[in-house]
Each structure stands twice: as C-alpha cells, then as structure tokens.
C-alpha cells in the first residue's frame, strides 16, 4: 500500500506542476494548449501500446470512448481558461471538486438512488465552494471561478464514463483512445487559432504535455499497488501542492475564508470517495462510485 500512496502522491504533484505550467503560458490559446497536451501525451503512449500488439486496441465501445474524450477535453479546456484569471489553488481546487458531482451525474444518467452519506458529503463540499467563489455581483463580472466549477462537472461526467469503460477496457486502452480522439478532434480547431509560440512558450507547452502524460502513467502504477479505497483520498494532495506552487511562483496567498472553503471541499470530496470505494483492489480508473448507489429506479 505504501508504494501506491507514494505513486499517487507523485502523480498529483506532477498534475500540480502541469497546472502551474499552464498558468504560466498566459500568451498561448487554451485550445492550442489543450491540443498539445493531448498530442504530446498521445505520442508518449503510442510506442508502449503498439509494443503490446494491435489486439490491445480492439474495442466495442468506441462511442463511449469518444463521449469520455469530449467530456474530458471540455473539462481541461475550461480549466485552462479559468486558471489564467484566478489563483492556481482556486482553479485546481474547484476543478477537482468532481467527486461531489459524480453522485448527481450517476443519478441522472443511470437513475440510481444515492446513499444519505453521499448527500452529506455533497452539502459539505458545496458550502466550501460557496466560500471559495464568494457568490455576489463580482462573481459574474469575473466568472473564472464558475468556469473552474463547470470543469468539475465535466470531469465528473468523464469519470463516470471512464468507470463504465473500465468494466471491460484496460487502463492503457482507455488512455490511448482518450489521447488519440482528443488530438484528432482538436487538430482542425487549432488551425483557426494558431499563433506561433515563442521559444519559452514551446518549452511550457512541452512541459505541460509531458507532465500530463507522466501523471496518467503514475496513476496507473499506483492502482496496481493498492486499492482505490486506500489511495483515492490522496488525490487531494494536488490541492496542497498547487497551493505551495501558487505561493512560490505566482504570489497567491489565500485568505482565511478561502482556506476554510478549501478544507470543506477536500473533506466533502474525501467523504464522498470513502463512501463509494469498496475495500477490494481497484484499477487505475475504477472510481468505485458505483457502490454509492442502490438499484435503479423503475419507471
């Protein structure tokens, strides 16, 4: 289990570094940033996938792969937009509030009941979100916090789709199609927003792509060494790392209200995760949230 915890912590350190690089790339279009993030990650994953043979790519769920890729791409795009206008900590925290929305997504998608404990975790997390975004007129003048929160909703949709895929698909195949489909869909769009990056921006773009690929690889390794129940709460180490990086490189110092909101969102998310994970061994993308729900409602 210790190896799993170390690997998942390293993964989310890489995720926070990737987020910091994306914030630094202020002059780069979010669409181009997204395209190169997926494109570089796709190139990194192609050799090991091909080495395992073409059989690894066979799937009967290409539609769900595409749906998951679109939802994930929208999530990342919204994050890249938001992080340019708000602190690194707030952008990462709000966009990682997905566990709070997963029960709602599953309730709507699969019409399954939700355990009371999950609603408690959702309430705790939503109170924290309110403390972070500070509802009021200013929220609509600078909607970056709402955009980051919308990223969490699309992240929840992508995670539920990933969970469904993981019932029959190995993690490597899911990542291959995620990176590949996203890259293909974004390529023609980026042709309309192309602006040659500077040498410094190219370094940032490559760093974003490599750190994102490394994050995904470390997550796969982590779930091979420990169960989802044991290591998923450590996902929120990304908040700690992002807070430190935001303070060190961008001068972002959260106030007391924001810190309290951060604690509540993390507490709500961890409670939701702990309520949903079985105690058995997990896999890289089995979020375990299916265990939050009872039998489907009959119409």
N, C-alpha and C positions, 0 to 999 in steps of 0.2 A: 504493500500500500504506500510505503514511503516514497518509492520510485514514482508511483502515479501522481502523488501530491507534488513532488519536485518537478515533474514534467509538465503538469497542468499549470503550475505557477510560472514556469519558464515560458510556456505558451502565451499566457496572458501578459507577461512582461513584454514579449515580442509584439503582442497586439497593442499595448500602450505605446510602444516605440513607433509602430506603424501609424498610429493616430497622431502622434507628435510630428512625424514627418509630413503627414497630410496637412496638418495645420500650418506648418512652415511653408508649404507650397502654395502660398496665397495667390500667386500670379497664374496658376495653372487652372484651366477649366475643370470643374468637378467631373465632367463626363470623360475628359481625357485621363484624369487621374484614375477614374474607375476602370476605364478600358485597359490601361497599362497595368493596373493592379491585377486584374484577371488574366491579361495576356501573358505577363511575366510568370504568374503562378501556373498557368497552363503549360508553358514551355518547361517549367521546372518539373511538372508531374508527368509529362509525356514519356520521357525515357523509361522510368520505372514501370509505368503502365504497359508500354509496348514490350518490355522485357518479360512481363508475365504472360504475354500472348494475347491474341485477339479475343479469346474466349472471355476475358475479363470485361470486355466492352459490350457483350450481349445483354440486352435488357428488353423487357416487355413493358416498361414504364416510362417511355421517352416523354410522354405528355406530362407526367408528374415531375420528371427531371426538369423540363422546360419551365413549368409553373414555379418550381422551387428556385430556379435560377433567376427568373424575373423578379420574384419577391425579394430574394437576397440582393439583387442588383439595386432595386429601388431603395432598400434599407441602406446600403452602402452609399448610394448617391445622396440621399437625404442627410446622412451623417457628414459627408464631405462638405455639403452646403452649410450645415449648421456649425461645424467646428471652426469655420472661418470667422464667425461673428460672436461666439460665446467662448467661455473658458474651456480648455481641454477637459477638465474634470467634469463640468456640467454636460458637455457633449457626450462624453463616454458614458457617464452615469445614466443619463436619460435614454440613450440609445441601447443601453444594456438592461433596460427595465423589461425586456421581453418576457421573462418568467411570470410577470404579473398579468400579462395579456394572453398567455398561452391557454389558460382555462376558458377565457371568453371565446377564443378562436375555435377551440375544440367543441365548446358548447354550440356554437353557430354551425360549424362545419359538420360535426357528427351527431349533433342533437343528444349529447350525453350529459348526465347530471354531474354537478360539481359538489365535492365534499365541503362541509361548512368551514373546515380549517383553511381551505384554499381561499374562500371569500374573506376570511380574517386577514390572511397574508396580503390579499389584494387591497383591502382597506388601508392597512399599514403602509403599503407602498405608495398608494395614491396620496395619502397625507404628505409623505415625503416629497412626492412630485410637486405638490402644490407649494411646498416650502421652497423648492428649487426654482420653479418658473414664476413664482410670485404673481398670481393672477391679478390683472388690472389693465388699464389702458396701455401701459408701456409694453405689455406682452404682445399686443397687436401691432405696435409700431416697429418692434423688432421681434419677429416671430421665430427666431432661430431656435429657441427652446422648444416651441411647439413642433418645429421641423424635426428636431432630435427625438422628440417623443413619438412622432409619426414613424421615425426609423425603427423604434422599438416595436411598433405594431406590425410592420412588415417583417421584422426579424422574427417575431412570434409566428407569423404565417409560414415563413421559410422553415423554422424549426419544426413545426407540426408536420409540414410536408416531408422534411428530412426524416423525421421519426417514422412516418409511414413508409418511406422508401427503405429505411434501414431494416425493415422486417424481412426483406428479400435481397437487398442490394448491399454489397460490401462497401466500407467507407471510401476506399480508393476509387471505386466506380462512381460513387456519388460526387466526389470532388472533381473527377475528370470531366464528367458531364456538366457540373456546375461551372467550372472554369471555361470549358470549351464553348458551351452555349452562350454564356455571358459575353465572351470575347467576340463571337460571331455576330451577336445582336448589336453590340456596341460599336463595332468597326465602322459600319456605314454612317452612324450618327456622328461619330467623332470627325468624319471627313468634313462636316459642316462647321465644326468649332475648332478646327486645327489651327494652332498658333505655335510656331516652332519654339520649344522650350530653350531656355538658356542652359549653359553647361551645369550650373548649380541646380537648376530645376530638373535636369535629366538625372543628376545624382539622387535627388529626392524621390523622383518617380521610380527609379530602380530600387531604391531602399524600401519604398512602400510595397512594391511587388514582392521582393524577396522576404521581407519581414512578414508579410501576409501569408506567403507560402509556408514559411517556417512555422508560423503559428498553427496552421492547419495540420502540418506534419507532427508537431509535438502533441497536439490534441489526440491524434490517432494513437500515438505511442502511449500516452497517459492512460487511455481507456483500455489498453492491453494489459496494464499492470494493476489496475484497481477498478472497483465497481463505480458506477455512476453515483450511487448514494454516498460513497466515501469521498469523492474528489470534486463533484459539481459545485459544492459551496465555495470552493477555492476560485471559481470563475470570477468572483468579485474582487480578487486581488488586482484585477485590471483597474479598478477604481483607485486603489492605493497608489499603484504605480503611476497612473495618469495624474493624480494629484501632485505627486512629487515632481514629475516631469513638467507639469504646468507651472509649478512654482519656480523650478530651476531655470527653465528656458523661456517662459513667457510672462513671468512675474504675476501669475494668477494666485491670489491668496483668498480662499473662501471665507465668508463671514460666518458667525455662529449659526444663523438660521440655515444657511446652505449646508453647513456641516451636520446639523441636526437632520435636515432633509436627506442628506447622503446616507446617514446611519439608518433612517427609516426605510429608504428604498432598498438598501442592502439587506436589512432584516426581513422585509417583506419578500424579497426575491429568494433569499435563502430558505425561509419558511416554506415558500411555495415549492421550491426544489426538493427539500427534505420530505415534504408531504407526498410528493409524487414519485420519488425514486424507490424502486424495490431494492431489497438488500442483496440481490444476486449480482453477479458480474455483469457489467454493462459493455457496450461497444461504443465506438467513437461518436456515434450520432444518435444513440438511443437515449433520448432525454428522460424517458421514464414517466412522462406526464400522462401517458395513457392510464396509469394506475390511479390517477386522481378521480377518475370518472366511473360512474356506475353503468348500468345497462342503458342502451339507447332508449329514448322515449318513443313510444308508439303513437302514431297519429290517429 
